[in-house]
Amino acid sequence: MKASSKTLPAELPEDPAALRNMVASLLDEKRGWADEKQTLADENRRLQRHADWLLEQLNIQFAKRFGRSSEKSAPGQLGLFDEAEEIDASTPEEEESPGEETASVAPKSKPKPKGRKPLPEWLPRKDVVHELPESERICALDGSVLTEIGREQTELLDIIPAKFQVIRHIHVKYGCPCCRRGVKSAPKANRPLPKALATAALLAHVAVSKYADGMPLYRQGAILTRAGFDFSRTTLANWMIRAGILVQPLINLMRDQLLAYDVIQMDETTVQVLKENGKPASSNSYMWVQKGGPVEGRIILFDYDASRSGLVPKALLADYEGYLQTDGYDGYLAVAADPGIVHVGCFAHARRKFDEAVKALGKRKKGKPGQAGRGLALIRKLYVIEKELRTAKADAETRFETRRARAGPILAELKAWMEETQPKVPPKSALGMALGYLAGQWSRLIRYLDDGRLEIDNNGVENAIRPFVVGRKGWLFSDSVRGVNSSANLYSLIETAKANGLEPFACLRHIFTELPLARTVDDFERLLPGNIAPAVLSAD
């Protein structure tokens, strides 16, 4: 605060008017000091809030860089709250099935047996018998011939590297020896890609290696070159483009079945396409992913589009009626506004923001997660219920009744806490952002109580995207729009096969073998992954 620029006179003026003016001037100066003090206090609070926000961001980035990538918390970290001590904060990122967590109050799983696991019984066995030579089968004590009294068996796992072979199709020609007119021969075998050297099995191998295992085509080309085959990356890419076009009738049928079922999850991720009209090669395009269908016939579809606007899901879901579960991206609001669609939110995103709010506190408040921990603990109680339902393999009706009875009160408590806490928290802080997301999405988040077929979060479709994201780190981009559209079709078939418990290579090999023979709609429908029995693939 600045010192007064004025000094009091040695003597007060005798004139009343001058004295009044002096007092008024001093009061004005005092008010100026008060205003300046208030301005400095406001600026100090603003700078303190900004410093707190920067510290939160630093703690979050530090946790991302050096901490655990999952949302699992240390034991007792949320110990301020009664419900937290009962929660093992394992997250869906650490489990094969998404969206559920374990509780320590549930029966503990049996400890895994120590030692080496036996090798699968279905693997073929090759016996290598080690015997003593006859000259050594003599007892050293009395010279008697030794007899076999038992065998000791040890199993080792062996591998036979990929074996390439050439299949020669020989068509025998027949002609009349008398008139020597006309030649007959057996019809040529149908191939998945006419004039291509690849069989159905080789096409399936290349597709699964890239789209399921994330191995770029240039690496596959290098492997083939080492094996003595001169197949360039361009050749392999052309095979994949043609294979993606070949399966388009199946994709069309899968889309019809997806839209016929009234529960769909949807998400999107980036993809880079080099040769795209009107866009620079460095710009992002998008792969939109939808998951739906009944349990016995899950369908996962990938669709490419250059845009991330709300017009894309609106076009993909044209004439659809039912539940649509997404994250909080505003691009879904246009299609969700359709009166025939019920928009369902994702609790995993809400939980993730509260987890970040806890991490934003940093080590200075380790073990004292405060209000952020309170919200996180309540959300995790919801996941405990989901874990129990999944473990019990509960049907839709049981899930509906259990959620209403047990999750309903927790949600009411969470809402009351949210409404009480949000006005007291800076909106731009990590906790304020978490509360803002929770409040903004609340009506959609609680919709999973309305139908037992719904999930608490959107992790099902996010897990379906994961192989694409992992593969993208290897192959980086698509060269053309034709290529990315074909990739979308092949990703759709592979992920749908996996969702229905089918081995992707065997499934694609069967599809590529039978597709050239399909003529009717029934023929194509029999080739949908949801309609293929595992026994059929074993027979191939």
Secondary structure as GFF3:
##gff-version 3
##sequence-region A 1 540
A	DSSP	alpha_helix	16	66	.	.	.	ID=ss1
A	DSSP	three_ten_helix	84	86	.	.	.	ID=ss2
A	DSSP	beta_strand	87	88	.	.	.	ID=ss3
A	DSSP	three_ten_helix	92	94	.	.	.	ID=ss4
A	DSSP	beta_strand	102	103	.	.	.	ID=ss5
A	DSSP	three_ten_helix	134	136	.	.	.	ID=ss6
A	DSSP	beta_strand	173	175	.	.	.	ID=ss7
A	DSSP	beta_strand	183	185	.	.	.	ID=ss8
A	DSSP	alpha_helix	200	211	.	.	.	ID=ss9
A	DSSP	alpha_helix	217	226	.	.	.	ID=ss10
A	DSSP	alpha_helix	233	246	.	.	.	ID=ss11
A	DSSP	alpha_helix	248	260	.	.	.	ID=ss12
A	DSSP	beta_strand	263	271	.	.	.	ID=ss13
A	DSSP	beta_strand	273	275	.	.	.	ID=ss14
A	DSSP	beta_strand	285	292	.	.	.	ID=ss15
A	DSSP	three_ten_helix	295	297	.	.	.	ID=ss16
A	DSSP	beta_strand	299	305	.	.	.	ID=ss17
A	DSSP	alpha_helix	311	316	.	.	.	ID=ss18
A	DSSP	beta_strand	322	325	.	.	.	ID=ss19
A	DSSP	three_ten_helix	330	332	.	.	.	ID=ss20
A	DSSP	alpha_helix	333	336	.	.	.	ID=ss21
A	DSSP	beta_strand	341	344	.	.	.	ID=ss22
A	DSSP	alpha_helix	347	360	.	.	.	ID=ss23
A	DSSP	three_ten_helix	363	365	.	.	.	ID=ss24
A	DSSP	alpha_helix	370	391	.	.	.	ID=ss25
A	DSSP	alpha_helix	396	402	.	.	.	ID=ss26
A	DSSP	pi_helix	403	407	.	.	.	ID=ss27
A	DSSP	alpha_helix	408	421	.	.	.	ID=ss28
A	DSSP	three_ten_helix	422	424	.	.	.	ID=ss29
A	DSSP	alpha_helix	430	445	.	.	.	ID=ss30
A	DSSP	three_ten_helix	446	450	.	.	.	ID=ss31
A	DSSP	alpha_helix	459	475	.	.	.	ID=ss32
A	DSSP	beta_strand	478	480	.	.	.	ID=ss33
A	DSSP	alpha_helix	481	499	.	.	.	ID=ss34
A	DSSP	alpha_helix	504	514	.	.	.	ID=ss35
A	DSSP	three_ten_helix	515	517	.	.	.	ID=ss36
A	DSSP	alpha_helix	521	525	.	.	.	ID=ss37
A	DSSP	three_ten_helix	529	531	.	.	.	ID=ss38
A	DSSP	alpha_helix	534	539	.	.	.	ID=ss39
###
